Amino acid sequence: MNFVTNAIALAVIATFASSSALAQAQEKPKAQKPVPVPALKADAAPKVDGSADDAVWKSAAVVKLEAVKGVNFKDNKGNTNGTVQLAYTADTLYMLITYDDPTFSVKHSPYVKKADGKWEMVKDPGDKGSDDNKFHGDKVSVMWNINDSIFGFTDKFSCTSVCHGGEKGKAYGNKYSEEAEETADLWIMRYSQGGALGYGDDKYVDNTKFDPVKSPDAGRKADPSSGGGYEKIKLVNGKPEFMGKDAKPANKGGTYWVKAEDKVAFDDSKFKAGDEVASVIVAPFKGDRGDVSVGAKWDKGKWTVEFARKLKTGSKHDIDLSDLGKTYAFGIGFFDNAEMRHAYVQAPLHLQFQK
């Protein structure tokens, strides 16, 4: 029988439109009471397909999430609601997240053919650098405190422990820890960059400080990979270099991504003015970065997102979840067509295995 815990407050760093807003963004986060999220031992593994109809999700505990002050979302007020559930088998953890989002945002900086026949990338005019809030696509992230190494993450601040807003040279902010031994595991579902096909992205956060030249991504790092992933399609002689073999415009029945196995040389004659095409090629990550599988579906204003990962991967960049007697702290971030500006869980969430 399902049971529902108390709602958890969520918040998002707002647009830094004034010096007062910037000062507020630099304030220290307020301590929050950790919230337990029980993981049900599953008789059978759920299918990771973005559906909540597997038997285990009918029985796993439901933790309600309330999100406020996000970028976009309903009526552009940034408010949304969701849930999180956990389950596990002998070797794998499964997570089911649902949340409200009135828009199905799949355009990831596509190319559009203009009336004069030229192609150009569709961009957010307000983007001051790594801050697209109109043409990036929806995504969800989950951050884990590896070995409880990040000070304040587990017992007070969750992922805000590694958030640094308002740093000069960055439109929004950065993620990095303070000490070399402080690291976080980061799972991401990017719908238009592989998530629609089940490809997750496994990354991590370390203590690399922001530098606009040497380390523009600060502490946000990618796990090692031997291939696959997402790759930008370049403009060559004014036209996209590749397209999908079906030659369908993305805005007329095609997709805003091209599967690596389906890419062919671009044929401009197939498209008319106003047609949009993908600017990214996607394939499953190989190696460490491909440890996370995802499933995601949007239907009638609601996202259903599933994550799956082995309890133990052996990678130093991944959290080891194999000790079922321990509690593991994590946080969840929601991105509504936003590159960086996400709603995040203020309270630390605590995975607790039920036996």
C-alpha positions in Angstrom: 0.0 0.0 0.0 1.4 3.4 -0.9 2.0 6.0 1.7 2.9 9.6 1.3 5.4 11.6 3.3 5.1 15.2 4.1 5.7 17.6 1.1 9.2 18.8 0.6 9.9 22.4 -0.2 12.0 23.1 -3.2 13.5 26.3 -4.5 15.4 27.6 -7.5 18.0 30.3 -7.8 16.1 33.2 -9.5 17.3 35.3 -12.5 19.9 37.7 -11.3 18.3 40.8 -12.6 19.6 43.2 -9.9 22.4 43.7 -7.4 20.0 42.9 -4.6 19.0 39.6 -6.3 22.6 38.8 -6.8 23.4 39.5 -3.1 20.5 37.2 -2.1 21.8 34.4 -4.4 25.2 34.6 -2.6 23.6 34.1 0.8 24.3 30.8 2.6 21.6 28.2 2.2 19.4 27.5 5.2 19.7 24.2 7.0 16.9 21.7 6.3 15.7 18.6 8.0 16.7 15.4 6.0 13.7 13.5 4.6 13.8 9.6 4.3 13.0 8.0 1.0 12.5 4.2 1.6 13.7 1.8 -1.2 11.4 -1.2 -1.6 13.0 -4.6 -2.4 11.5 -5.5 -5.7 10.4 -9.0 -6.6 10.9 -8.1 -10.3 12.9 -5.3 -11.8 10.8 -2.5 -13.4 11.2 -1.8 -17.0 13.1 1.5 -17.4 10.8 3.1 -19.9 9.3 6.2 -18.3 6.1 4.5 -17.2 4.8 4.0 -13.7 2.7 0.9 -14.4 5.2 -1.7 -13.0 4.1 -3.6 -10.0 6.9 -2.3 -7.8 5.8 1.3 -8.2 2.3 0.4 -7.0 3.8 -0.5 -3.6 6.9 1.6 -3.2 6.7 4.6 -0.8 5.8 7.9 -2.5 7.6 11.1 -1.3 5.8 14.2 -2.5 7.8 17.1 -3.9 6.7 20.8 -4.1 8.8 23.1 -6.3 8.7 26.9 -6.2 10.4 29.8 -7.9 11.8 27.8 -10.8 12.5 29.1 -14.3 9.5 28.6 -16.7 7.0 26.0 -15.5 3.3 26.8 -15.2 2.4 30.4 -16.0 6.1 31.2 -15.9 5.8 31.3 -12.2 8.2 28.5 -11.6 5.9 26.4 -9.4 5.6 22.7 -9.8 4.8 19.5 -7.9 6.2 16.0 -8.1 7.0 12.7 -6.5 10.0 10.4 -6.0 10.0 6.6 -5.4 12.9 4.1 -5.0 13.2 0.3 -5.5 16.1 -2.1 -5.7 17.0 -5.6 -6.8 20.1 -7.7 -5.9 22.3 -5.5 -8.0 20.5 -2.4 -9.2 18.8 0.7 -7.8 15.7 2.1 -9.6 14.2 5.6 -9.2 10.9 6.9 -10.4 10.3 10.7 -10.5 7.2 12.5 -11.7 6.6 16.2 -11.9 4.2 18.7 -13.5 5.4 20.6 -16.6 2.8 22.1 -18.9 5.2 22.2 -21.9 6.9 19.4 -23.7 10.2 21.1 -24.4 12.3 19.2 -26.9 14.0 21.8 -29.0 17.7 21.8 -28.3 19.1 24.7 -30.3 17.9 23.4 -33.7 18.8 24.9 -37.0 16.1 26.7 -39.0 16.1 27.4 -42.7 15.4 31.1 -43.4 13.4 32.6 -46.2 16.6 33.4 -48.1 17.7 29.7 -47.9 20.3 30.2 -45.2 20.5 28.1 -42.1 21.0 29.5 -38.6 20.8 28.1 -35.1 17.7 29.0 -33.0 19.0 30.7 -29.8 17.6 32.3 -26.7 18.2 36.1 -27.2 18.7 36.5 -23.4 21.5 33.9 -23.2 24.6 35.6 -21.8 26.6 32.4 -22.0 25.6 28.9 -20.9 22.3 30.3 -19.8 19.7 29.2 -22.5 16.2 29.2 -21.0 14.1 28.9 -24.2 15.7 26.3 -26.5 17.6 23.8 -24.4 15.0 21.0 -23.7 13.8 19.5 -20.4 16.0 17.5 -18.1 16.3 16.1 -14.6 19.4 15.6 -12.4 20.1 13.5 -9.3 23.2 14.3 -7.2 24.7 11.9 -4.6 27.1 12.7 -1.8 29.9 10.2 -2.3 31.0 8.7 1.0 29.3 11.6 2.8 32.4 13.6 1.8 30.7 17.0 1.2 30.4 19.0 4.3 26.8 19.9 5.1 25.2 18.0 2.2 23.9 15.0 4.1 22.5 16.6 7.3 21.6 20.2 6.3 22.0 21.6 2.7 21.8 18.8 0.1 23.2 19.8 -3.3 23.2 23.5 -2.4 26.4 22.7 -0.6 28.2 22.8 -4.0 26.2 25.7 -5.6 28.0 29.0 -6.1 25.9 31.8 -7.6 26.8 35.2 -8.9 30.5 34.5 -9.7 32.0 37.1 -12.0 32.3 35.8 -15.6 29.3 33.4 -15.4 25.7 34.4 -16.2 24.2 32.0 -13.6 26.5 30.1 -11.3 28.7 27.1 -10.8 29.0 23.8 -9.0 32.1 22.8 -7.1 33.0 21.5 -3.6 35.5 23.2 -1.3 38.0 20.4 -0.6 39.7 17.8 -2.8 38.2 14.9 -0.9 34.6 16.2 -1.4 33.0 14.7 -4.5 29.5 14.1 -5.7 28.0 11.7 -8.3 25.7 13.3 -10.8 23.0 11.4 -12.9 21.3 13.3 -15.7 18.4 12.7 -18.0 18.6 15.1 -21.0 15.6 14.3 -23.1 16.8 15.8 -26.4 20.4 14.6 -25.9 19.8 10.9 -25.6 17.2 10.7 -22.8 14.4 10.0 -25.2 16.3 6.9 -26.3 17.2 5.7 -22.8 20.7 7.1 -22.7 21.6 8.6 -19.3 24.7 10.8 -18.6 26.9 9.9 -15.6 29.0 12.8 -14.3 30.6 14.0 -11.1 31.4 17.2 -9.2 34.8 17.9 -7.6 36.5 21.0 -6.1 37.7 22.6 -9.3 37.0 26.3 -8.9 35.6 28.4 -11.7 37.9 30.1 -14.2 36.4 31.5 -17.4 39.4 30.2 -19.5 40.9 27.3 -17.6 37.8 25.7 -16.1 34.6 27.3 -17.4 32.6 24.3 -16.1 34.2 24.6 -12.7 33.7 21.3 -10.7 31.2 19.7 -13.1 33.0 16.9 -14.8 32.2 14.0 -17.1 33.0 10.4 -16.1 35.5 8.7 -18.5 34.0 7.5 -21.7 35.4 5.5 -24.6 32.7 6.7 -27.1 29.1 7.6 -27.7 27.3 10.5 -26.1 26.0 13.7 -27.8 27.9 15.7 -30.5 27.1 19.0 -32.0 26.3 19.1 -35.8 28.4 21.8 -37.4 27.4 24.2 -40.1 29.6 23.5 -43.2 29.4 26.0 -46.0 26.4 27.4 -44.3 24.5 24.2 -44.0 24.2 21.5 -41.3 26.8 18.8 -41.9 24.5 15.8 -41.2 20.8 14.9 -41.0 18.7 11.9 -40.1 18.3 9.4 -43.0 14.5 10.0 -43.0 15.1 13.6 -44.0 12.1 14.8 -41.9 12.1 18.3 -40.5 12.1 18.1 -36.7 9.1 20.4 -36.6 7.2 18.3 -39.1 7.3 14.8 -37.7 11.0 14.3 -37.3 13.1 14.6 -34.1 15.4 17.2 -32.6 18.2 14.7 -32.5 19.9 12.4 -34.9 20.8 8.8 -33.8 24.4 8.2 -34.7 23.5 5.1 -36.8 21.0 7.1 -38.8 23.1 10.1 -39.7 23.7 10.8 -43.4 25.2 13.7 -45.3 22.9 16.7 -45.4 20.7 17.3 -48.4 19.5 20.8 -48.5 17.0 20.1 -51.3 14.8 18.1 -48.8 13.9 21.2 -46.8 11.9 24.4 -47.2 11.9 27.8 -45.5 10.8 27.4 -41.9 11.9 23.8 -41.5 13.9 23.0 -38.4 16.5 20.2 -38.1 18.5 18.7 -35.3 21.8 20.2 -34.2 22.9 17.2 -32.1 23.9 13.5 -32.8 23.3 11.1 -30.0 24.5 7.6 -29.1 24.8 5.7 -25.8 27.9 6.6 -23.8 30.5 3.8 -23.6 32.4 3.1 -20.4 32.1 4.7 -17.1 29.9 7.6 -18.4 27.3 5.1 -19.6 26.5 3.5 -16.2 23.1 5.2 -15.9 20.1 4.2 -17.8 17.0 6.3 -18.1 13.4 6.2 -19.4 11.3 9.4 -19.8 7.8 10.2 -21.1 5.8 13.4 -21.1 2.0 13.1 -21.2 -0.7 15.6 -20.5 1.5 18.1 -18.6 3.4 15.6 -16.5 6.9 14.0 -16.8 7.6 10.5 -15.7 11.3 9.8 -15.5 13.1 6.6 -14.4 16.7 6.1 -13.5 18.6 2.8 -13.1 22.2 2.1 -12.0 24.1 -0.8 -10.6 24.5 -0.6 -6.8 28.2 -0.9 -7.3 30.0 0.1 -10.5 33.6 0.1 -9.2 34.2 3.6 -10.5 35.8 6.2 -8.2 33.4 8.8 -9.7 30.3 6.8 -8.7 28.6 6.4 -5.3 28.8 2.8 -4.0 25.3 1.8 -2.9 26.0 -1.8 -2.1 25.9 -1.6 1.7 22.2 -1.9 2.3 22.6 -0.9 5.9 23.7 2.6 5.2 21.8 5.8 4.4 22.8 7.7 1.3 22.1 11.4 0.7 20.9 12.8 -2.6 19.2 15.8 -4.2 17.0 16.3 -7.2 17.1 19.1 -9.8 14.4 20.0 -12.3 15.1 21.9 -15.5 12.2 23.3 -17.5 13.7 24.0 -20.9 16.7 25.5 -19.0 20.4 25.0 -19.5 21.4 25.8 -15.9 18.6 27.5 -13.9 17.0 24.6 -12.1 14.6 24.0 -9.2 16.3 22.0 -6.6 15.3 20.0 -3.4 16.4 22.1 -0.4 16.2 19.2 2.1 18.6 16.4 1.9 16.8 13.2 0.7 18.0 10.0 2.4 17.9 6.7 0.5 17.1 3.9 3.1 16.9 0.3 1.9 14.0 -1.7 3.2 14.8 -5.4 3.7 
